[in-house]
């Protein structure tokens, strides 16, 4: 499930799915990595325009238990190995920021896993280490986001996080229906989101996002209307919506294999997606990316950097990085990552140099995900005219943007346009 773009506190955090598996299901919960732009006519690589603006992702893998739908790279721990983990992050930062002074980071994103499980002390210590890393500086106006599970957001913790520099929280609410929360194996109750938002705002954190999941089994008797209304009643600045998908190596995957549960049919998935669009845009949110809504000025700068193909550095187990031309990823599991960083080794797990074909496909896919859309070329004209006729796209000047109905067909439309541009 993850459109994933925003988070995983909820569990939707930083998925870096490749375009190759960009199926509709992936779009439900995953966030694509950024990719460099390519000249759509000549297929020639163009250096990213924001190369000087760096973004940092920190993966904090710890969770109290695995949520029923989650297939993220997590480490379930009753007791968080705080010192060990922060020492590991510190060691990796040294190996990754060893080329001297770089531009100040304009966004920092703590995803997971459950970053809020580091507690007030852990986050304070983590930022002390970050700020003491040679070559790493954080811009004064940087967006610093942390994914948080609702039950961790106490007044004391929120105050310490704000003091450390956190100025945006992404809260994994998922639902306001207690039966559904239990089914998801969530560790918070219905009221925890409200309590957490009050604590965060009291501490001065005034940019708050909420995650919700739709397309849930009807047996749960969860009302999508009610969950959307509850979310709005808390006055969030940003909302991320993820459609449930069944991943094989999860509790949900096992339940599905036994025939006890099934994914929602496409019709209900589409109906709930479109209902949310109408509901939230009527309430003043902009549907600025296929799975993300924001009040004016509150779009996620960090995730927008992925969709805008900016370079970013990822630190921590499973974290991905992108330098404008190639992508690398760290050891996925906590222990192999820890062993490498504690030996002062680069914890790299693999890397790939993007081909022109990769770049073209990602350029199209990422462009169509957002309200910014994609510049239209002469070869697209006929196809886009059909999309417009079907109500799937609109043309604004020289850019094409998908409508919500188009976003429901994102993978197919992106594949079609990629094929046309490849010839
Ligand atoms: S198990 Fe952890 S990472 Fe996965 S959804 Fe739950 S809180 Fe998020």
Boltz pocket constraint, residues with backbone or C-beta under 6 A from the ligand:
constraints:
  - pocket:
      binder: B
      contacts: [[A, 8], [A, 9], [A, 10], [A, 11], [A, 12], [A, 62], [A, 63], [A, 64], [A, 65], [A, 66], [A, 67], [A, 70], [A, 71], [A, 72], [A, 74], [A, 112], [A, 113], [A, 114], [A, 149]]
      max_distance: 6.0
